[in-house]
């Protein structure tokens, strides 16, 4: 009895919900309520489908309404809670038998009736009885008879003539297919829970055959790639499933297409379809693709689904719906996945173009670019000097590759994860990047790239699709970025919703200009060490490293001071009074030294030192684990001349920039702190430099000193540290690395296996680990604010551009996040969505 109650005719008043009966059933009910010409349909609930899958049959009387009519033919379609979850294939023409076949022949002709019957026999035999498909690939004038005989021979019985049995077997097969292991894996990959229920929809067949205009097709009213208004689709005249009747032809929908059109052949039918589309858009509050059948000039609406769309189309459609008053601005903001905005900022591979995949890796930085393969920075710079686009291919990148990354249009590495050096720098530069492409074999000596039996030379053309994680052979067709009015307005609506502030990680004037273009609220992290790799500064930096006395180190750094001052002045002027947070020097010194014999020889010559002395000094600076060694504040305390020079450059730039515009209040951030005394020592020296500059320039200025919280101890001792800090900015890249005891550069080698086996729900370098690292953030923020209630709390690691992590920071009451410039739009949209969700639930 419960199963009978779980089978309902889809009427305007029927109690049908998407959870129990699925999205298709609910959508059909809405179409029925709009009085569109929908064939009679029935919804079968998830409970009944589960019972059928378990072996319980469907009572015959429960199906009596469906087959209690003469010559009833029906289709069966899946109806999961989400259309993205898929489901078993549709089965058409259930209920046809010898008697119905004869009656159909009189109505629509023998050939058409044979085609319908044959189509069902083949479908039933292959998908329901599970017989060999090759046995039922019949053609010719007697194909139907051959198929029926083949079924009888294989099954030792005649093809089932009872419509009730046919339908019961179809329902059982589809229910069991949904529970199969392959189907489970496929829908879980699309975000469905493991125990996702399935509903089914049974619908009267609308035959796409008969005299006059007859056929089937689909129509939509926006372009799936661009989102612009455009009628597209297909219409197959005299077409039914895989069977084709007399006079079949494919028509375009509109008369401005390249051939015969439905608009010309049947203008009334076309006009009705347009009218139905407008009504569906307004009532369903969405751009829909409508599936329809025309029988002798009469339309039947079979189904309607949300139009599949690209990222750029998603934005344009949401904004257009809001402009037309169909949805509010807040809903338009919520309808766009923040991650998809990355696709709009860069060129993208046209989804309609063919793809010859060279290798797959981790999609570390979005966008697409085409260029010639190069294997080192020197080659990249040489290609760029000739005006030729190139792709830097490396096993993994190191700081000295930055020049090559600047000269390249994209980066491809054999190793690395989402927060590896290549990934972080590429995102900051806005370069498409794929990391962890482990199938690559790089032969630097012969300048060759090998992958799965294919060999590529330096200079060969490839395309890096950083959005999909695929490197393609040759030059792919690219779509232009889509920073149009719809993009701008959507982000303005997101900003208006409130939410956490968004700043940018910017190391260069170009980064800062990009940040301004995307309306970042300031610079949350300026990594000063990247400025030292410039060819004009590297010799002075190396001279400083080899100096034995403080005065000699200061002398070498004096050569860098004017350049650093100019760097900061430009940043201040570009940001025009917005906050700029400058991180003091962080990396270990060995990164600025060569390690190959040729490089060591050149360094010895430039310093006028014996090669043996240079080699010994380089070896002395090497560390077993440099990321946990002499770097950050430890270097600033043991070699204080570096921080002294940087502080002076910042303060002199502050004075210079303030004279040209709004007063500047620089924010100076100390990296890798783990103890309060470290902050005290650096603060004393920075204060002293500030006093000197004030006296020398005879002017006053203010600055804010804060700490980058990257060690677990700093998070736990944040109360002590806050006593000397105006802000705490969590560097979640290193904090995650140190909390897990896991190298972010090597994690990509096995992270996929860990996530696949449920060790981690997500890659913790990609999505903030809220249970572990997140607890350290909450603890640090709580203890810091207990000591200093007005302290500013932020996140400046790559998690600052991740939507789930932004939601966490918003709920935790942080002041802002900072991310790479090209992720600022993503963060702005995620911030707005977080504020909207909080307003809806009554939380902060």
Long-range contacts (C-beta under 8 A, 24 or more apart in sequence): 2-47, 2-48, 3-47, 3-48, 3-51, 3-56, 3-58, 3-59, 3-62, 4-59, 4-61, 4-62, 6-44, 6-45, 6-47, 6-48, 7-42, 7-43, 7-44, 7-45, 7-48, 7-58, 7-62, 7-63, 8-42, 8-43, 8-45, 9-40, 9-41, 9-42, 9-65, 10-38, 10-41, 10-42, 10-43, 10-201, 14-43, 16-43, 18-81, 19-81, 19-197, 20-45, 20-46, 20-47, 20-197, 20-199, 21-45, 21-46, 21-79, 21-199, 22-46, 22-78, 22-79, 22-80, 22-81, 22-197, 22-198, 22-199, 22-200, 22-201, 23-79, 23-80, 23-81, 23-82, 23-83, 24-77, 24-78, 24-79, 24-83, 24-199, 24-201, 24-303, 25-79, 25-199, 25-201, 27-284, 27-303, 27-304, 27-305, 28-201, 28-203, 28-303, 28-304, 30-283, 30-284, 31-280, 31-301, 31-304, 33-283, 34-279, 34-280, 34-283, 36-276, 36-279, 36-280, 36-301, 37-298, 37-299, 37-300, 37-301, 38-300, 38-301, 38-302, 39-203, 39-204, 39-205, 39-206, 39-300, 39-302, 40-203, 40-204, 41-201, 41-202, 41-203, 41-204, 42-66, 42-201, 42-202, 42-203, 43-79, 43-199, 43-200, 43-201, 44-171, 44-199, 44-200, 44-201, 44-202, 45-199, 46-197, 46-198, 46-199, 49-171, 49-174, 49-175, 49-178, 49-197, 49-198, 49-199, 49-200, 50-175, 50-197, 52-171, 52-172, 52-175, 53-172, 53-175, 53-176, 53-178, 53-179, 57-168, 57-172, 58-168, 58-171, 60-164, 63-164, 63-167, 63-168, 66-167, 66-202, 67-95, 67-163, 67-164, 67-167, 71-100, 71-103, 71-104, 72-163, 72-204, 73-100, 73-116, 73-204, 73-205, 73-207, 74-167, 74-202, 74-203, 74-204, 74-205, 75-202, 75-203, 75-205, 75-302, 76-167, 76-170, 76-171, 76-174, 76-200, 76-201, 76-202, 76-203, 77-200, 77-201, 77-203, 77-303, 78-174, 78-178, 78-198, 78-199, 78-200, 78-201, 79-198, 79-199, 79-200, 79-201, 80-187, 80-192, 80-196, 80-197, 80-198, 80-199, 81-192, 81-196, 81-197, 82-190, 82-191, 82-192, 83-305, 83-306, 84-190, 84-191, 84-192, 85-187, 85-190, 85-191, 85-192, 85-196, 86-183, 86-186, 86-187, 86-190, 87-174, 87-178, 87-183, 87-198, 88-173, 88-174, 88-177, 88-178, 88-183, 89-127, 91-123, 91-124, 91-127, 91-128, 91-170, 91-174, 92-119, 92-120, 92-123, 92-205, 92-240, 92-241, 93-117, 93-119, 93-120, 93-123, 93-205, 93-241, 94-120, 94-163, 94-166, 94-167, 94-170, 94-202, 95-163, 95-166, 95-167, 96-120, 97-159, 97-160, 97-161, 97-162, 97-163, 97-166, 98-161, 99-161, 107-210, 108-207, 108-209, 108-210, 108-245, 109-209, 109-245, 109-246, 111-245, 111-246, 112-209, 112-238, 112-240, 112-243, 112-245, 112-246, 114-143, 114-144, 115-240, 115-243, 115-244, 115-245, 116-207, 116-209, 116-240, 116-241, 116-243, 117-144, 118-143, 118-144, 118-147, 118-243, 119-240, 119-241, 119-242, 119-243, 121-147, 121-148, 121-151, 121-159, 122-147, 122-242, 124-159, 124-160, 124-166, 124-169, 124-170, 125-150, 125-151, 125-154, 127-173, 128-169, 128-170, 128-173, 129-154, 129-155, 131-155, 167-202, 171-200, 174-198, 174-200, 175-200, 203-302, 206-293, 206-295, 206-300, 206-302, 207-240, 207-293, 207-295, 208-236, 208-238, 208-239, 208-240, 208-293, 208-294, 208-295, 209-238, 209-240, 209-245, 209-295, 210-295, 210-296, 211-296, 212-296, 212-297, 213-237, 213-265, 213-266, 213-269, 213-294, 213-296, 213-297, 214-238, 214-294, 214-295, 214-296, 214-297, 215-239, 215-248, 215-251, 215-293, 215-294, 216-240, 216-291, 216-292, 216-293, 216-294, 216-302, 217-253, 217-262, 217-291, 217-292, 217-294, 218-289, 218-290, 218-291, 218-292, 219-253, 219-273, 219-277, 219-289, 219-290, 219-292, 220-277, 220-287, 220-288, 220-289, 220-290, 220-307, 221-274, 221-277, 221-278, 221-281, 221-287, 222-287, 222-307, 222-309, 222-313, 222-316, 222-317, 223-313, 224-307, 224-308, 224-309, 224-310, 224-313, 225-310, 225-312, 225-313, 225-350, 225-351, 225-352, 225-479, 226-310, 226-312, 226-313, 226-316, 227-309, 227-310, 227-312, 227-313, 227-314, 227-315, 227-316, 227-317, 227-320, 227-486, 228-316, 229-320, 231-274, 233-289, 235-262, 235-294, 266-294, 266-297, 268-297, 269-294, 269-297, 269-299, 272-299, 273-299, 276-301, 280-304, 281-321, 281-326, 282-326, 285-321, 285-326, 285-327, 286-321, 287-317, 287-321, 310-343, 310-348, 310-351, 311-337, 311-340, 311-341, 311-342, 311-343, 311-344, 311-348, 312-343, 312-344, 312-348, 312-479, 312-482, 314-340, 315-340, 315-341, 315-344, 315-482, 315-486, 315-487, 315-490, 316-482, 316-484, 316-486, 318-490, 319-486, 319-489, 319-490, 320-486, 322-493, 329-493, 329-496, 330-493, 330-497, 330-836, 332-490, 332-493, 333-490, 333-493, 333-494, 333-497, 333-829, 333-832, 333-833, 333-836, 334-833, 334-836, 336-490, 336-829, 338-803, 338-826, 338-827, 338-829, 338-830, 338-833, 339-803, 339-826, 341-487, 341-825, 341-826, 341-829, 342-366, 342-367, 342-467, 342-822, 342-823, 342-825, 342-826, 343-367, 343-467, 344-481, 344-482, 344-483, 344-487, 344-825, 345-430, 345-481, 345-483, 345-822, 345-825, 346-430, 346-432, 346-466, 346-467, 346-481, 346-822, 347-478, 347-479, 347-480, 347-481, 348-465, 348-467, 348-478, 348-479, 349-463, 349-465, 349-467, 349-468, 349-472, 349-476, 349-477, 349-478, 349-479, 350-476, 350-477, 350-478, 350-479, 352-477, 353-476, 353-477, 355-470, 355-472, 355-476, 356-472, 356-473, 356-474, 357-470, 357-471, 357-472, 357-473, 358-451, 358-454, 358-456, 358-462, 358-470, 358-471, 358-472, 358-473, 359-412, 359-434, 359-437, 359-439, 359-440, 359-451, 359-452, 359-470, 359-471, 360-437, 360-439, 360-469, 360-470, 360-471, 361-412, 361-413, 361-434, 361-435, 361-436, 361-437, 361-438, 361-469, 361-471, 362-416, 362-417, 362-418, 362-423, 362-434, 362-435, 362-436, 362-437, 362-469, 362-748, 363-434, 363-465, 363-466, 363-467, 363-468, 363-469, 364-416, 364-417, 364-418, 364-420, 364-422, 364-423, 364-426, 364-427, 364-433, 364-434, 364-435, 364-436, 364-466, 365-411, 365-423, 365-426, 365-427, 365-430, 365-431, 365-432, 365-433, 365-466, 365-822, 366-432, 366-466, 366-467, 366-822, 367-410, 367-430, 367-431, 367-432, 367-466, 367-467, 368-410, 368-432, 368-463, 368-464, 368-465, 368-466, 368-467, 368-476, 368-478, 369-409, 369-410, 369-431, 369-432, 369-463, 369-464, 369-478, 370-409, 370-461, 370-462, 370-463, 370-464, 370-475, 370-476, 370-478, 371-408, 371-409, 371-410, 371-461, 371-462, 371-464, 372-458, 372-459, 372-460, 372-461, 372-462, 373-449, 373-456, 373-457, 373-458, 373-459, 373-460, 373-461, 373-462, 374-404, 374-408, 374-458, 375-442, 375-444, 375-447, 375-449, 375-458, 376-404, 376-444, 377-401, 377-403, 377-404, 377-405, 377-407, 378-404, 379-404, 379-458, 380-404, 380-405, 380-407, 380-408, 381-407, 383-407, 384-408, 391-462, 391-464, 393-440, 393-442, 393-449, 394-422, 394-442, 395-442, 396-420, 396-421, 396-422, 396-435, 396-745, 397-421, 397-422, 397-425, 398-591, 399-529, 399-530, 399-533, 399-587, 399-591, 399-592, 400-533, 400-591, 402-530, 402-533, 403-533, 403-535, 405-429, 405-431, 410-464, 410-466, 411-435, 411-464, 412-437, 412-440, 412-462, 412-464, 412-471, 413-437, 414-438, 414-440, 414-441, 414-442, 415-745, 415-746, 415-748, 415-749, 416-745, 416-748, 417-744, 417-745, 417-746, 417-747, 417-748, 417-751, 417-763, 417-765, 418-748, 418-763, 418-765, 418-766, 418-798, 419-733, 419-736, 419-744, 419-765, 419-766, 419-797, 419-798, 420-744, 420-745, 420-748, 421-745, 423-798, 424-733, 424-798, 424-820, 426-466, 427-798, 427-801, 427-820, 427-822, 427-823, 428-505, 428-506, 428-507, 428-511, 428-820, 428-821, 428-822, 429-511, 430-514, 430-821, 430-822, 431-466, 432-464, 432-465, 432-466, 432-467, 433-464, 433-466, 434-464, 434-465, 434-466, 434-469, 434-470, 434-471, 435-748, 436-748, 436-749, 437-471, 438-749, 487-825, 490-829, 491-519, 491-825, 491-828, 491-829, 491-832, 493-832, 494-828, 494-829, 494-831, 494-832, 494-833, 495-519, 495-828, 495-832, 496-832, 497-832, 497-833, 497-835, 497-836, 497-839, 498-832, 498-835, 499-810, 499-831, 499-832, 499-833, 499-834, 499-835, 500-806, 500-809, 500-810, 500-814, 500-815, 500-816, 500-817, 500-831, 500-834, 500-835, 501-815, 501-816, 501-817, 501-831, 502-816, 502-817, 502-818, 502-819, 502-824, 502-827, 502-828, 502-831, 503-579, 503-581, 503-794, 503-796, 503-816, 503-817, 503-818, 504-818, 504-819, 504-820, 504-821, 504-824, 505-796, 505-800, 505-818, 505-819, 505-820, 505-821, 506-571, 506-821, 507-531, 509-567, 509-570, 509-571, 509-574, 511-821, 512-570, 512-571, 512-574, 512-575, 513-574, 514-821, 514-822, 515-575, 515-821, 515-824, 516-574, 516-575, 516-576, 518-821, 518-822, 518-824, 518-825, 518-828, 519-824, 519-828, 520-578, 520-821, 520-824, 521-578, 521-579, 521-816, 522-575, 522-578, 522-579, 522-580, 522-581, 523-571, 523-575, 523-578, 523-579, 523-580, 523-581, 523-818, 524-579, 524-581, 524-729, 524-794, 524-796, 524-800, 524-816, 524-817, 524-818, 525-581, 525-583, 525-669, 525-729, 525-796, 525-818, 526-571, 526-580, 526-581, 526-582, 526-583, 527-583, 527-586, 528-564, 528-567, 528-582, 528-583, 528-584, 528-585, 528-586, 528-646, 529-585, 529-586, 529-587, 531-563, 531-564, 531-567, 532-560, 532-585, 532-592, 533-592, 534-563, 536-563, 537-563, 538-592, 539-606, 541-592, 542-592, 542-593, 542-603, 542-606, 542-607, 543-607, 544-641, 544-642, 545-589, 545-592, 545-593, 545-617, 545-621, 546-607, 546-609, 546-614, 546-617, 550-641, 553-639, 553-641, 553-642, 554-641, 554-644, 554-645, 557-641, 557-642, 557-645, 558-645, 560-645, 561-645, 561-648, 561-649, 564-645, 564-646, 564-649, 565-648, 565-649, 565-652, 565-653, 565-656, 566-653, 567-649, 567-653, 568-649, 568-650, 568-653, 568-654, 568-657, 568-666, 569-653, 569-656, 569-657, 571-653, 572-653, 572-654, 572-657, 572-658, 572-664, 572-666, 573-657, 573-660, 573-661, 576-661, 576-662, 577-661, 577-662, 577-663, 577-664, 579-665, 579-667, 580-664, 580-666, 580-667, 581-667, 581-668, 581-669, 581-706, 581-727, 581-729, 581-796, 581-818, 582-646, 582-650, 582-666, 582-667, 582-668, 582-669, 583-669, 583-671, 583-708, 584-633, 584-636, 584-642, 584-643, 584-646, 584-647, 584-668, 584-669, 584-670, 584-671, 584-682, 585-635, 585-636, 585-642, 585-643, 585-646, 586-631, 586-632, 586-635, 586-671, 586-672, 587-631, 588-621, 588-623, 588-626, 588-627, 588-629, 588-630, 588-631, 588-635, 589-621, 589-630, 589-635, 589-639, 590-618, 590-621, 590-622, 590-623, 590-626, 591-626, 593-618, 593-621, 594-618, 627-734, 627-737, 627-743, 628-738, 631-671, 631-672, 632-670, 632-671, 632-672, 632-673, 632-710, 633-670, 633-671, 633-672, 633-673, 633-678, 633-679, 633-682, 634-672, 634-678, 636-670, 636-682, 637-678, 637-681, 637-682, 640-685, 643-682, 643-685, 643-686, 644-685, 644-689, 647-685, 647-686, 647-689, 647-690, 648-689, 648-692, 648-693, 650-703, 651-689, 651-690, 651-693, 651-694, 651-701, 651-703, 652-693, 652-697, 654-701, 654-703, 655-693, 655-697, 655-699, 655-701, 658-701, 663-701, 664-701, 665-701, 665-702, 665-703, 665-704, 666-703, 666-704, 667-703, 667-704, 667-705, 667-706, 667-726, 667-727, 668-703, 668-704, 668-705, 668-706, 669-706, 669-707, 669-708, 669-727, 669-729, 670-705, 670-706, 670-707, 670-708, 671-708, 671-710, 671-731, 672-708, 672-710, 672-711, 672-734, 673-707, 673-708, 673-709, 673-710, 673-711, 673-714, 673-721, 674-711, 674-713, 674-714, 674-717, 675-713, 675-717, 676-717, 676-720, 676-721, 676-723, 676-724, 679-705, 679-707, 679-721, 679-724, 679-725, 680-724, 683-724, 706-792, 708-796, 709-735, 709-780, 710-734, 710-735, 710-738, 711-735, 711-738, 712-738, 712-739, 712-776, 714-780, 715-776, 715-777, 715-779, 715-780, 716-776, 716-779, 716-780, 716-783, 717-783, 718-779, 718-780, 718-781, 718-783, 718-784, 718-787, 719-783, 719-784, 719-786, 719-787, 720-787, 721-784, 722-783, 722-784, 722-785, 722-787, 722-788, 722-791, 723-787, 723-788, 725-784, 725-788, 725-791, 726-791, 726-792, 727-791, 727-792, 727-793, 727-794, 728-780, 728-781, 728-784, 728-791, 728-792, 728-793, 728-794, 729-793, 729-794, 729-795, 729-796, 729-818, 730-777, 730-780, 730-793, 730-794, 730-795, 730-796, 730-797, 731-796, 731-797, 732-768, 732-773, 732-777, 732-795, 732-796, 732-797, 732-798, 732-799, 732-800, 732-805, 733-765, 733-797, 733-798, 733-799, 734-797, 735-773, 735-776, 735-777, 735-797, 736-764, 736-765, 736-768, 736-769, 736-773, 736-797, 736-799, 737-765, 739-769, 739-772, 739-773, 739-776, 740-764, 740-769, 740-772, 765-798, 766-802, 767-799, 767-802, 767-804, 767-805, 768-799, 768-802, 768-804, 768-805, 768-808, 770-808, 774-808, 777-808, 777-809, 777-812, 778-812, 781-812, 781-813, 781-814, 792-816, 794-818, 800-827, 801-826, 801-827, 802-830, 803-829, 803-830, 803-833, 806-830, 806-831, 806-834, 807-833, 807-834, 807-837, 810-834, 810-835, 810-838, 810-844, 811-838, 811-843, 811-844, 813-844
